[in-house]
Amino acid sequence: MNNLPDMLDFVKAASDADRLRIIGLLVQHPSTIKAVAQELNIPFRLAFNHLAYLEFAGVVRKNGDVFILDESALESLSKKQFSGGRETFIPAPDLDLKTRKVLAAHLNADGMIRRIPIQPAKLRIILNYLIPAFKPGVDYSEKEVNSILRRYHEDTAALRRYLMEAGLLARESDGSRYWRSPVPGEGKPL
């Protein structure tokens, strides 16, 4: 990478010191989740969550069980960061005003959920925002569902439960398989 100080400045701008440490480790060598957790002396779950987020952001890629830093993607993100153009979450203009207001109030600029609303009508709007991440006709394991939901919020269990209660996701009684309900618009009212 040609401009390492810019990359480090960009990463320092991120709010999480553990992600910075993980990126620093991956600059040195590719690693598994277990190796990252051991080398940085952090819980396995925390290493898993950070690596999943970094993979989602496109900063790392996975080759089998090994995570590899994608330096060109990181450089591209850092240039974008320094260009002054920051992404902001803008709800689709075809949505009704109430939906747009709820999304703007509950989502961060990057589209992650800032807080899960407790009011049923607002929660339903957030769930309708999440459900397109699941493709109709595709079976998901619980781990895959959690990985998708983690892109939006850390409390994957609550989001998974809310999606099922709303009738937007279904699952086998033993939890071995999840799928998007065939007609999302007909989910149960909350």
Biotite code that builds the C-alpha atoms (Angstrom):
import biotite.structure as struc

atoms = struc.array([
    struc.Atom([0.000, 0.000, 0.000], chain_id="A", res_id=1, res_name="MET", atom_name="CA", element="C"),
    struc.Atom([1.429, 3.335, -1.042], chain_id="A", res_id=2, res_name="ASN", atom_name="CA", element="C"),
    struc.Atom([-0.049, 5.660, 1.520], chain_id="A", res_id=3, res_name="ASN", atom_name="CA", element="C"),
    struc.Atom([0.101, 3.931, 4.897], chain_id="A", res_id=4, res_name="LEU", atom_name="CA", element="C"),
    struc.Atom([-0.304, 7.133, 6.991], chain_id="A", res_id=5, res_name="PRO", atom_name="CA", element="C"),
    struc.Atom([-3.594, 7.906, 5.220], chain_id="A", res_id=6, res_name="ASP", atom_name="CA", element="C"),
    struc.Atom([-4.783, 4.358, 5.875], chain_id="A", res_id=7, res_name="MET", atom_name="CA", element="C"),
    struc.Atom([-3.895, 4.603, 9.569], chain_id="A", res_id=8, res_name="LEU", atom_name="CA", element="C"),
    struc.Atom([-5.554, 8.007, 9.852], chain_id="A", res_id=9, res_name="ASP", atom_name="CA", element="C"),
    struc.Atom([-8.705, 6.536, 8.333], chain_id="A", res_id=10, res_name="PHE", atom_name="CA", element="C"),
    struc.Atom([-8.671, 3.534, 10.665], chain_id="A", res_id=11, res_name="VAL", atom_name="CA", element="C"),
    struc.Atom([-8.003, 5.765, 13.696], chain_id="A", res_id=12, res_name="LYS", atom_name="CA", element="C"),
    struc.Atom([-11.125, 7.690, 12.726], chain_id="A", res_id=13, res_name="ALA", atom_name="CA", element="C"),
    struc.Atom([-13.078, 4.482, 13.363], chain_id="A", res_id=14, res_name="ALA", atom_name="CA", element="C"),
    struc.Atom([-14.526, 4.385, 16.816], chain_id="A", res_id=15, res_name="SER", atom_name="CA", element="C"),
    struc.Atom([-13.325, 0.949, 17.883], chain_id="A", res_id=16, res_name="ASP", atom_name="CA", element="C"),
    struc.Atom([-9.762, 0.335, 19.059], chain_id="A", res_id=17, res_name="ALA", atom_name="CA", element="C"),
    struc.Atom([-10.120, -3.453, 18.743], chain_id="A", res_id=18, res_name="ASP", atom_name="CA", element="C"),
    struc.Atom([-10.914, -3.152, 15.024], chain_id="A", res_id=19, res_name="ARG", atom_name="CA", element="C"),
    struc.Atom([-7.779, -1.062, 14.611], chain_id="A", res_id=20, res_name="LEU", atom_name="CA", element="C"),
    struc.Atom([-5.773, -3.752, 16.414], chain_id="A", res_id=21, res_name="ARG", atom_name="CA", element="C"),
    struc.Atom([-7.301, -6.458, 14.198], chain_id="A", res_id=22, res_name="ILE", atom_name="CA", element="C"),
    struc.Atom([-6.433, -4.519, 11.050], chain_id="A", res_id=23, res_name="ILE", atom_name="CA", element="C"),
    struc.Atom([-2.909, -4.034, 12.378], chain_id="A", res_id=24, res_name="GLY", atom_name="CA", element="C"),
    struc.Atom([-2.613, -7.774, 12.958], chain_id="A", res_id=25, res_name="LEU", atom_name="CA", element="C"),
    struc.Atom([-3.946, -8.599, 9.488], chain_id="A", res_id=26, res_name="LEU", atom_name="CA", element="C"),
    struc.Atom([-1.441, -6.177, 7.930], chain_id="A", res_id=27, res_name="VAL", atom_name="CA", element="C"),
    struc.Atom([1.271, -8.456, 9.335], chain_id="A", res_id=28, res_name="GLN", atom_name="CA", element="C"),
    struc.Atom([-0.292, -11.785, 8.308], chain_id="A", res_id=29, res_name="HIS", atom_name="CA", element="C"),
    struc.Atom([-3.643, -13.450, 7.526], chain_id="A", res_id=30, res_name="PRO", atom_name="CA", element="C"),
    struc.Atom([-5.290, -15.046, 10.577], chain_id="A", res_id=31, res_name="SER", atom_name="CA", element="C"),
    struc.Atom([-8.200, -17.168, 11.717], chain_id="A", res_id=32, res_name="THR", atom_name="CA", element="C"),
    struc.Atom([-10.740, -15.866, 14.229], chain_id="A", res_id=33, res_name="ILE", atom_name="CA", element="C"),
    struc.Atom([-9.176, -18.030, 16.935], chain_id="A", res_id=34, res_name="LYS", atom_name="CA", element="C"),
    struc.Atom([-5.680, -16.676, 16.195], chain_id="A", res_id=35, res_name="ALA", atom_name="CA", element="C"),
    struc.Atom([-6.934, -13.077, 16.251], chain_id="A", res_id=36, res_name="VAL", atom_name="CA", element="C"),
    struc.Atom([-8.641, -13.655, 19.607], chain_id="A", res_id=37, res_name="ALA", atom_name="CA", element="C"),
    struc.Atom([-5.537, -15.284, 21.084], chain_id="A", res_id=38, res_name="GLN", atom_name="CA", element="C"),
    struc.Atom([-2.978, -12.809, 19.719], chain_id="A", res_id=39, res_name="GLU", atom_name="CA", element="C"),
    struc.Atom([-4.993, -9.767, 20.780], chain_id="A", res_id=40, res_name="LEU", atom_name="CA", element="C"),
    struc.Atom([-6.213, -11.330, 24.029], chain_id="A", res_id=41, res_name="ASN", atom_name="CA", element="C"),
    struc.Atom([-9.873, -10.593, 23.284], chain_id="A", res_id=42, res_name="ILE", atom_name="CA", element="C"),
    struc.Atom([-12.890, -12.913, 23.577], chain_id="A", res_id=43, res_name="PRO", atom_name="CA", element="C"),
    struc.Atom([-13.520, -15.149, 20.550], chain_id="A", res_id=44, res_name="PHE", atom_name="CA", element="C"),
    struc.Atom([-17.042, -13.701, 20.146], chain_id="A", res_id=45, res_name="ARG", atom_name="CA", element="C"),
    struc.Atom([-15.678, -10.152, 19.995], chain_id="A", res_id=46, res_name="LEU", atom_name="CA", element="C"),
    struc.Atom([-13.083, -11.145, 17.384], chain_id="A", res_id=47, res_name="ALA", atom_name="CA", element="C"),
    struc.Atom([-15.832, -12.890, 15.397], chain_id="A", res_id=48, res_name="PHE", atom_name="CA", element="C"),
    struc.Atom([-18.104, -9.823, 15.496], chain_id="A", res_id=49, res_name="ASN", atom_name="CA", element="C"),
    struc.Atom([-15.361, -7.391, 14.487], chain_id="A", res_id=50, res_name="HIS", atom_name="CA", element="C"),
    struc.Atom([-14.122, -9.619, 11.660], chain_id="A", res_id=51, res_name="LEU", atom_name="CA", element="C"),
    struc.Atom([-17.699, -10.099, 10.408], chain_id="A", res_id=52, res_name="ALA", atom_name="CA", element="C"),
    struc.Atom([-18.186, -6.340, 10.363], chain_id="A", res_id=53, res_name="TYR", atom_name="CA", element="C"),
    struc.Atom([-14.837, -5.747, 8.628], chain_id="A", res_id=54, res_name="LEU", atom_name="CA", element="C"),
    struc.Atom([-15.744, -8.412, 6.067], chain_id="A", res_id=55, res_name="GLU", atom_name="CA", element="C"),
    struc.Atom([-19.140, -6.771, 5.522], chain_id="A", res_id=56, res_name="PHE", atom_name="CA", element="C"),
    struc.Atom([-17.424, -3.406, 5.077], chain_id="A", res_id=57, res_name="ALA", atom_name="CA", element="C"),
    struc.Atom([-15.135, -4.976, 2.483], chain_id="A", res_id=58, res_name="GLY", atom_name="CA", element="C"),
    struc.Atom([-11.928, -4.335, 4.415], chain_id="A", res_id=59, res_name="VAL", atom_name="CA", element="C"),
    struc.Atom([-11.141, -8.027, 4.867], chain_id="A", res_id=60, res_name="VAL", atom_name="CA", element="C"),
    struc.Atom([-11.979, -11.090, 2.822], chain_id="A", res_id=61, res_name="ARG", atom_name="CA", element="C"),
    struc.Atom([-12.224, -14.680, 3.869], chain_id="A", res_id=62, res_name="LYS", atom_name="CA", element="C"),
    struc.Atom([-10.356, -17.602, 2.315], chain_id="A", res_id=63, res_name="ASN", atom_name="CA", element="C"),
    struc.Atom([-11.642, -20.720, 4.058], chain_id="A", res_id=64, res_name="GLY", atom_name="CA", element="C"),
    struc.Atom([-11.236, -19.972, 7.770], chain_id="A", res_id=65, res_name="ASP", atom_name="CA", element="C"),
    struc.Atom([-8.504, -17.380, 7.226], chain_id="A", res_id=66, res_name="VAL", atom_name="CA", element="C"),
    struc.Atom([-9.168, -13.638, 7.120], chain_id="A", res_id=67, res_name="PHE", atom_name="CA", element="C"),
    struc.Atom([-7.003, -11.549, 4.803], chain_id="A", res_id=68, res_name="ILE", atom_name="CA", element="C"),
    struc.Atom([-6.748, -7.767, 4.793], chain_id="A", res_id=69, res_name="LEU", atom_name="CA", element="C"),
    struc.Atom([-7.880, -6.297, 1.477], chain_id="A", res_id=70, res_name="ASP", atom_name="CA", element="C"),
    struc.Atom([-5.426, -3.413, 1.308], chain_id="A", res_id=71, res_name="GLU", atom_name="CA", element="C"),
    struc.Atom([-6.811, -2.000, -1.941], chain_id="A", res_id=72, res_name="SER", atom_name="CA", element="C"),
    struc.Atom([-10.331, -1.853, -0.466], chain_id="A", res_id=73, res_name="ALA", atom_name="CA", element="C"),
    struc.Atom([-8.981, -0.231, 2.683], chain_id="A", res_id=74, res_name="LEU", atom_name="CA", element="C"),
    struc.Atom([-7.077, 2.299, 0.599], chain_id="A", res_id=75, res_name="GLU", atom_name="CA", element="C"),
    struc.Atom([-10.195, 3.039, -1.426], chain_id="A", res_id=76, res_name="SER", atom_name="CA", element="C"),
    struc.Atom([-12.229, 3.535, 1.761], chain_id="A", res_id=77, res_name="LEU", atom_name="CA", element="C"),
    struc.Atom([-9.589, 5.833, 3.206], chain_id="A", res_id=78, res_name="SER", atom_name="CA", element="C"),
    struc.Atom([-9.512, 7.945, 0.042], chain_id="A", res_id=79, res_name="LYS", atom_name="CA", element="C"),
    struc.Atom([-13.284, 8.159, 0.144], chain_id="A", res_id=80, res_name="LYS", atom_name="CA", element="C"),
    struc.Atom([-13.084, 9.210, 3.805], chain_id="A", res_id=81, res_name="GLN", atom_name="CA", element="C"),
    struc.Atom([-10.622, 11.976, 2.995], chain_id="A", res_id=82, res_name="PHE", atom_name="CA", element="C"),
    struc.Atom([-12.452, 13.168, -0.102], chain_id="A", res_id=83, res_name="SER", atom_name="CA", element="C"),
    struc.Atom([-14.982, 14.888, 2.133], chain_id="A", res_id=84, res_name="GLY", atom_name="CA", element="C"),
    struc.Atom([-17.906, 12.921, 0.725], chain_id="A", res_id=85, res_name="GLY", atom_name="CA", element="C"),
    struc.Atom([-19.414, 10.938, 3.561], chain_id="A", res_id=86, res_name="ARG", atom_name="CA", element="C"),
    struc.Atom([-22.254, 8.547, 3.016], chain_id="A", res_id=87, res_name="GLU", atom_name="CA", element="C"),
    struc.Atom([-25.450, 9.335, 4.817], chain_id="A", res_id=88, res_name="THR", atom_name="CA", element="C"),
    struc.Atom([-28.508, 7.187, 5.168], chain_id="A", res_id=89, res_name="PHE", atom_name="CA", element="C"),
    struc.Atom([-31.281, 8.613, 3.081], chain_id="A", res_id=90, res_name="ILE", atom_name="CA", element="C"),
    struc.Atom([-34.557, 6.691, 3.064], chain_id="A", res_id=91, res_name="PRO", atom_name="CA", element="C"),
    struc.Atom([-35.959, 5.936, -0.382], chain_id="A", res_id=92, res_name="ALA", atom_name="CA", element="C"),
    struc.Atom([-38.068, 8.844, -1.641], chain_id="A", res_id=93, res_name="PRO", atom_name="CA", element="C"),
    struc.Atom([-40.947, 6.525, -2.575], chain_id="A", res_id=94, res_name="ASP", atom_name="CA", element="C"),
    struc.Atom([-41.535, 5.637, 1.092], chain_id="A", res_id=95, res_name="LEU", atom_name="CA", element="C"),
    struc.Atom([-44.284, 7.386, 3.010], chain_id="A", res_id=96, res_name="ASP", atom_name="CA", element="C"),
    struc.Atom([-43.311, 10.258, 5.305], chain_id="A", res_id=97, res_name="LEU", atom_name="CA", element="C"),
    struc.Atom([-43.836, 8.281, 8.545], chain_id="A", res_id=98, res_name="LYS", atom_name="CA", element="C"),
    struc.Atom([-41.577, 5.444, 7.353], chain_id="A", res_id=99, res_name="THR", atom_name="CA", element="C"),
    struc.Atom([-38.879, 7.879, 6.265], chain_id="A", res_id=100, res_name="ARG", atom_name="CA", element="C"),
    struc.Atom([-38.998, 9.657, 9.645], chain_id="A", res_id=101, res_name="LYS", atom_name="CA", element="C"),
    struc.Atom([-38.756, 6.391, 11.610], chain_id="A", res_id=102, res_name="VAL", atom_name="CA", element="C"),
    struc.Atom([-35.838, 5.159, 9.504], chain_id="A", res_id=103, res_name="LEU", atom_name="CA", element="C"),
    struc.Atom([-34.024, 8.486, 9.826], chain_id="A", res_id=104, res_name="ALA", atom_name="CA", element="C"),
    struc.Atom([-34.557, 8.481, 13.611], chain_id="A", res_id=105, res_name="ALA", atom_name="CA", element="C"),
    struc.Atom([-33.449, 4.888, 14.212], chain_id="A", res_id=106, res_name="HIS", atom_name="CA", element="C"),
    struc.Atom([-30.655, 4.341, 11.693], chain_id="A", res_id=107, res_name="LEU", atom_name="CA", element="C"),
    struc.Atom([-27.090, 5.591, 11.650], chain_id="A", res_id=108, res_name="ASN", atom_name="CA", element="C"),
    struc.Atom([-25.719, 7.228, 8.541], chain_id="A", res_id=109, res_name="ALA", atom_name="CA", element="C"),
    struc.Atom([-24.302, 3.860, 7.428], chain_id="A", res_id=110, res_name="ASP", atom_name="CA", element="C"),
    struc.Atom([-27.721, 2.162, 7.642], chain_id="A", res_id=111, res_name="GLY", atom_name="CA", element="C"),
    struc.Atom([-27.022, 0.329, 10.907], chain_id="A", res_id=112, res_name="MET", atom_name="CA", element="C"),
    struc.Atom([-29.744, 0.402, 13.526], chain_id="A", res_id=113, res_name="ILE", atom_name="CA", element="C"),
    struc.Atom([-28.916, 2.956, 16.201], chain_id="A", res_id=114, res_name="ARG", atom_name="CA", element="C"),
    struc.Atom([-31.599, 1.641, 18.525], chain_id="A", res_id=115, res_name="ARG", atom_name="CA", element="C"),
    struc.Atom([-34.358, -0.927, 18.150], chain_id="A", res_id=116, res_name="ILE", atom_name="CA", element="C"),
    struc.Atom([-37.700, 0.790, 18.746], chain_id="A", res_id=117, res_name="PRO", atom_name="CA", element="C"),
    struc.Atom([-40.102, -0.702, 21.262], chain_id="A", res_id=118, res_name="ILE", atom_name="CA", element="C"),
    struc.Atom([-43.242, 0.791, 19.732], chain_id="A", res_id=119, res_name="GLN", atom_name="CA", element="C"),
    struc.Atom([-44.829, -1.908, 17.517], chain_id="A", res_id=120, res_name="PRO", atom_name="CA", element="C"),
    struc.Atom([-45.499, 0.368, 14.520], chain_id="A", res_id=121, res_name="ALA", atom_name="CA", element="C"),
    struc.Atom([-41.937, 1.703, 14.498], chain_id="A", res_id=122, res_name="LYS", atom_name="CA", element="C"),
    struc.Atom([-40.484, -1.771, 15.047], chain_id="A", res_id=123, res_name="LEU", atom_name="CA", element="C"),
    struc.Atom([-42.460, -3.042, 12.045], chain_id="A", res_id=124, res_name="ARG", atom_name="CA", element="C"),
    struc.Atom([-40.898, -0.334, 9.868], chain_id="A", res_id=125, res_name="ILE", atom_name="CA", element="C"),
    struc.Atom([-37.415, -1.392, 10.987], chain_id="A", res_id=126, res_name="ILE", atom_name="CA", element="C"),
    struc.Atom([-38.233, -5.070, 10.345], chain_id="A", res_id=127, res_name="LEU", atom_name="CA", element="C"),
    struc.Atom([-39.512, -4.213, 6.861], chain_id="A", res_id=128, res_name="ASN", atom_name="CA", element="C"),
    struc.Atom([-36.195, -2.420, 6.318], chain_id="A", res_id=129, res_name="TYR", atom_name="CA", element="C"),
    struc.Atom([-34.276, -5.585, 7.330], chain_id="A", res_id=130, res_name="LEU", atom_name="CA", element="C"),
    struc.Atom([-36.210, -8.282, 5.492], chain_id="A", res_id=131, res_name="ILE", atom_name="CA", element="C"),
    struc.Atom([-34.843, -7.546, 1.971], chain_id="A", res_id=132, res_name="PRO", atom_name="CA", element="C"),
    struc.Atom([-31.469, -8.809, 3.250], chain_id="A", res_id=133, res_name="ALA", atom_name="CA", element="C"),
    struc.Atom([-33.013, -12.307, 3.097], chain_id="A", res_id=134, res_name="PHE", atom_name="CA", element="C"),
    struc.Atom([-33.727, -13.787, -0.314], chain_id="A", res_id=135, res_name="LYS", atom_name="CA", element="C"),
    struc.Atom([-37.031, -15.612, -0.839], chain_id="A", res_id=136, res_name="PRO", atom_name="CA", element="C"),
    struc.Atom([-36.592, -19.336, -1.411], chain_id="A", res_id=137, res_name="GLY", atom_name="CA", element="C"),
    struc.Atom([-33.174, -19.494, 0.296], chain_id="A", res_id=138, res_name="VAL", atom_name="CA", element="C"),
    struc.Atom([-32.589, -21.568, 3.431], chain_id="A", res_id=139, res_name="ASP", atom_name="CA", element="C"),
    struc.Atom([-30.350, -20.047, 6.103], chain_id="A", res_id=140, res_name="TYR", atom_name="CA", element="C"),
    struc.Atom([-28.696, -21.552, 9.158], chain_id="A", res_id=141, res_name="SER", atom_name="CA", element="C"),
    struc.Atom([-28.998, -19.642, 12.431], chain_id="A", res_id=142, res_name="GLU", atom_name="CA", element="C"),
    struc.Atom([-25.356, -18.625, 12.054], chain_id="A", res_id=143, res_name="LYS", atom_name="CA", element="C"),
    struc.Atom([-26.071, -17.168, 8.592], chain_id="A", res_id=144, res_name="GLU", atom_name="CA", element="C"),
    struc.Atom([-29.133, -15.303, 9.878], chain_id="A", res_id=145, res_name="VAL", atom_name="CA", element="C"),
    struc.Atom([-27.047, -13.853, 12.715], chain_id="A", res_id=146, res_name="ASN", atom_name="CA", element="C"),
    struc.Atom([-24.283, -12.857, 10.323], chain_id="A", res_id=147, res_name="SER", atom_name="CA", element="C"),
    struc.Atom([-26.755, -10.975, 8.119], chain_id="A", res_id=148, res_name="ILE", atom_name="CA", element="C"),
    struc.Atom([-28.457, -9.281, 11.074], chain_id="A", res_id=149, res_name="LEU", atom_name="CA", element="C"),
    struc.Atom([-25.109, -8.331, 12.644], chain_id="A", res_id=150, res_name="ARG", atom_name="CA", element="C"),
    struc.Atom([-24.619, -5.998, 9.680], chain_id="A", res_id=151, res_name="ARG", atom_name="CA", element="C"),
    struc.Atom([-27.455, -3.954, 11.138], chain_id="A", res_id=152, res_name="TYR", atom_name="CA", element="C"),
    struc.Atom([-27.244, -4.385, 14.919], chain_id="A", res_id=153, res_name="HIS", atom_name="CA", element="C"),
    struc.Atom([-25.347, -6.418, 17.531], chain_id="A", res_id=154, res_name="GLU", atom_name="CA", element="C"),
    struc.Atom([-28.497, -7.841, 19.166], chain_id="A", res_id=155, res_name="ASP", atom_name="CA", element="C"),
    struc.Atom([-29.084, -10.497, 16.530], chain_id="A", res_id=156, res_name="THR", atom_name="CA", element="C"),
    struc.Atom([-31.213, -12.677, 18.829], chain_id="A", res_id=157, res_name="ALA", atom_name="CA", element="C"),
    struc.Atom([-33.751, -9.905, 19.388], chain_id="A", res_id=158, res_name="ALA", atom_name="CA", element="C"),
    struc.Atom([-33.927, -9.012, 15.690], chain_id="A", res_id=159, res_name="LEU", atom_name="CA", element="C"),
    struc.Atom([-34.282, -12.681, 14.721], chain_id="A", res_id=160, res_name="ARG", atom_name="CA", element="C"),
    struc.Atom([-37.078, -13.136, 17.265], chain_id="A", res_id=161, res_name="ARG", atom_name="CA", element="C"),
    struc.Atom([-38.885, -9.964, 16.137], chain_id="A", res_id=162, res_name="TYR", atom_name="CA", element="C"),
    struc.Atom([-38.677, -11.032, 12.476], chain_id="A", res_id=163, res_name="LEU", atom_name="CA", element="C"),
    struc.Atom([-40.169, -14.417, 13.370], chain_id="A", res_id=164, res_name="MET", atom_name="CA", element="C"),
    struc.Atom([-42.895, -12.935, 15.577], chain_id="A", res_id=165, res_name="GLU", atom_name="CA", element="C"),
    struc.Atom([-43.838, -10.588, 12.745], chain_id="A", res_id=166, res_name="ALA", atom_name="CA", element="C"),
    struc.Atom([-44.099, -13.538, 10.360], chain_id="A", res_id=167, res_name="GLY", atom_name="CA", element="C"),
    struc.Atom([-41.334, -12.220, 8.117], chain_id="A", res_id=168, res_name="LEU", atom_name="CA", element="C"),
    struc.Atom([-38.944, -15.108, 8.863], chain_id="A", res_id=169, res_name="LEU", atom_name="CA", element="C"),
    struc.Atom([-39.896, -18.712, 9.551], chain_id="A", res_id=170, res_name="ALA", atom_name="CA", element="C"),
    struc.Atom([-37.861, -21.569, 10.976], chain_id="A", res_id=171, res_name="ARG", atom_name="CA", element="C"),
    struc.Atom([-37.895, -25.273, 11.652], chain_id="A", res_id=172, res_name="GLU", atom_name="CA", element="C"),
    struc.Atom([-38.996, -26.065, 15.207], chain_id="A", res_id=173, res_name="SER", atom_name="CA", element="C"),
    struc.Atom([-35.476, -27.292, 16.028], chain_id="A", res_id=174, res_name="ASP", atom_name="CA", element="C"),
    struc.Atom([-33.914, -24.054, 14.699], chain_id="A", res_id=175, res_name="GLY", atom_name="CA", element="C"),
    struc.Atom([-31.908, -25.900, 12.038], chain_id="A", res_id=176, res_name="SER", atom_name="CA", element="C"),
    struc.Atom([-33.270, -23.895, 9.110], chain_id="A", res_id=177, res_name="ARG", atom_name="CA", element="C"),
    struc.Atom([-34.615, -20.373, 8.607], chain_id="A", res_id=178, res_name="TYR", atom_name="CA", element="C"),
    struc.Atom([-36.232, -18.866, 5.532], chain_id="A", res_id=179, res_name="TRP", atom_name="CA", element="C"),
    struc.Atom([-37.988, -15.699, 4.464], chain_id="A", res_id=180, res_name="ARG", atom_name="CA", element="C"),
    struc.Atom([-41.746, -16.088, 4.634], chain_id="A", res_id=181, res_name="SER", atom_name="CA", element="C"),
    struc.Atom([-43.266, -16.340, 1.174], chain_id="A", res_id=182, res_name="PRO", atom_name="CA", element="C"),
    struc.Atom([-45.472, -13.246, 1.445], chain_id="A", res_id=183, res_name="VAL", atom_name="CA", element="C"),
    struc.Atom([-43.703, -10.668, 3.661], chain_id="A", res_id=184, res_name="PRO", atom_name="CA", element="C"),
    struc.Atom([-46.542, -8.137, 3.361], chain_id="A", res_id=185, res_name="GLY", atom_name="CA", element="C"),
    struc.Atom([-48.829, -10.589, 5.115], chain_id="A", res_id=186, res_name="GLU", atom_name="CA", element="C"),
    struc.Atom([-46.708, -10.963, 8.224], chain_id="A", res_id=187, res_name="GLY", atom_name="CA", element="C"),
    struc.Atom([-48.461, -10.937, 11.560], chain_id="A", res_id=188, res_name="LYS", atom_name="CA", element="C"),
    struc.Atom([-49.124, -7.466, 13.006], chain_id="A", res_id=189, res_name="PRO", atom_name="CA", element="C"),
    struc.Atom([-46.972, -6.672, 15.998], chain_id="A", res_id=190, res_name="LEU", atom_name="CA", element="C"),
])
